[in-house]
Amino acid sequence: MSQTTAQDRLRAQIEAARRGLGDTALPSAANDSAQPAASIMAAQPHGPEPEFQFFHRKQGSADAATAGGTASTRAAFESLQGRVQHLEGAIALHQKHTLELINLLSQVDTKTLRPAGKSIRRMRAKQQFLFWLVLGLLGVGWVALTPTGHAIINHLLVLI
């Protein structure tokens, strides 16, 4: 019987939370055995149970909701206006910097700049020549280490 009473008490608490009642309407744990199960069963909903929701708002009077809603709406509107003014100031500052950069870049004389394409091509050609030279010397050195390479080197030395 205590298991059903705990479930009934939980259902009554959920129903009281849905209706927005305070803790005074909830049965306490101290006089749990003193209350009959019929009074707790009366607080249960008679229809199908609605879907569970994490956040519940207490249902207050409409006048209190509109008065509090007006103040919070006004505060939110003022906050939004402040943020918009801050963003407009930031946009104006960015436009100022953009115009300054455009003016500075328009003063740069591109005719005095030397073309960098030729020096890069020459440098790449030198690097490529050096790569193939080193690779060829490594190949000749590898051949010179073999017995056939020794015979070729001796033959070339005899010719000189």
C-alpha positions in Angstrom: 0.0 0.0 0.0 2.9 2.4 0.7 4.1 2.0 -2.9 0.8 3.2 -4.3 0.7 6.0 -1.8 4.1 7.3 -2.9 2.9 7.1 -6.6 -0.3 8.8 -5.7 1.6 11.5 -3.8 3.9 12.1 -6.8 0.9 12.4 -9.1 -0.7 14.9 -6.8 2.5 16.9 -6.7 2.7 16.9 -10.5 -0.9 18.0 -10.8 -0.4 20.8 -8.2 2.6 22.0 -10.1 0.5 22.1 -13.3 -2.1 24.1 -11.7 0.4 26.5 -10.2 -0.5 25.8 -6.6 2.0 26.3 -3.8 3.5 23.7 -1.5 0.7 24.2 1.0 -1.7 22.1 -1.1 0.7 19.2 -1.3 0.5 16.4 1.2 3.5 16.3 3.5 5.5 13.2 4.3 5.0 13.6 8.0 1.2 13.0 7.9 1.3 10.6 5.0 -0.2 7.7 6.9 -2.9 10.0 8.4 -4.3 11.0 5.0 -6.6 8.6 3.4 -5.8 7.4 -0.1 -9.1 8.7 -1.4 -8.2 12.4 -0.8 -5.0 11.9 -2.8 -6.7 10.0 -5.5 -9.1 12.9 -6.0 -6.3 15.2 -7.0 -5.3 12.9 -9.9 -6.3 13.9 -13.5 -9.1 11.8 -14.9 -8.1 12.1 -18.6 -5.0 10.8 -20.4 -1.8 12.3 -18.9 -0.3 15.1 -21.0 3.2 14.9 -22.4 6.0 15.6 -19.9 7.5 19.1 -20.1 10.7 20.2 -18.3 9.8 23.8 -17.7 6.4 24.9 -16.4 5.2 28.5 -16.0 2.9 29.3 -13.1 -0.4 30.5 -14.3 -0.9 34.0 -12.7 -3.5 36.6 -13.2 -3.6 38.3 -16.6 -3.0 41.8 -15.1 0.2 40.8 -13.4 1.5 39.1 -16.5 0.8 42.1 -18.7 2.4 44.5 -16.2 5.5 42.4 -15.8 5.5 41.7 -19.5 5.4 45.4 -20.4 8.4 46.2 -18.1 10.4 43.3 -19.4 9.5 44.1 -23.0 10.5 47.7 -22.5 13.8 46.6 -20.9 14.5 44.2 -23.8 13.7 46.9 -26.4 16.1 49.4 -24.7 18.8 46.7 -24.6 18.2 46.0 -28.3 18.4 49.7 -29.1 21.7 49.9 -27.3 23.1 46.9 -29.2 21.9 48.4 -32.5 23.6 51.7 -31.8 26.8 49.9 -30.8 26.7 48.0 -34.1 26.0 51.2 -36.1 29.1 52.8 -34.5 31.2 49.8 -35.3 30.0 49.8 -39.0 30.8 53.5 -39.3 34.3 52.9 -37.9 34.9 50.1 -40.3 33.7 52.2 -43.2 36.1 55.0 -42.2 39.1 52.5 -42.1 38.1 51.1 -45.4 38.1 54.5 -47.1 41.4 55.2 -45.5 42.9 52.0 -46.9 41.5 52.8 -50.3 43.1 56.2 -50.3 46.4 54.8 -49.2 46.4 52.1 -51.9 45.5 54.5 -54.6 48.6 56.5 -53.8 50.9 53.5 -54.4 52.7 53.8 -57.8 52.7 50.4 -59.4 55.0 51.4 -62.2 58.0 51.7 -59.9 57.6 48.1 -58.7 59.8 45.7 -60.5 58.3 42.6 -62.0 59.0 39.7 -59.7 58.3 37.0 -62.3 61.7 36.9 -64.0 63.7 36.6 -60.8 61.5 33.8 -59.6 61.9 31.9 -62.9 65.7 32.3 -62.8 65.9 31.1 -59.2 63.7 28.1 -60.0 65.9 27.2 -63.0 69.0 27.4 -60.9 67.5 25.2 -58.2 66.4 22.7 -60.8 69.9 22.6 -62.4 71.5 22.1 -59.0 69.1 19.3 -58.2 69.9 17.4 -61.4 73.6 18.0 -60.9 73.6 16.5 -57.4 71.5 13.6 -58.6 73.9 12.9 -61.4 77.0 13.1 -59.1 75.3 10.6 -56.7 74.6 8.3 -59.6 78.2 8.4 -60.7 79.4 7.9 -57.2 77.2 4.8 -56.8 78.5 3.3 -60.1 82.1 4.1 -59.0 81.6 1.9 -55.9 80.9 -1.2 -57.9 83.7 -3.4 -59.4 82.6 -2.5 -62.9 82.8 1.2 -61.9 86.4 0.6 -60.7 87.3 -0.9 -64.1 85.7 2.1 -66.0 87.6 4.6 -63.8 91.0 2.8 -64.3 90.3 2.7 -68.1 89.6 6.5 -68.1 92.7 7.2 -66.0 94.8 5.2 -68.5 93.4 7.4 -71.4 94.3 10.6 -69.6 
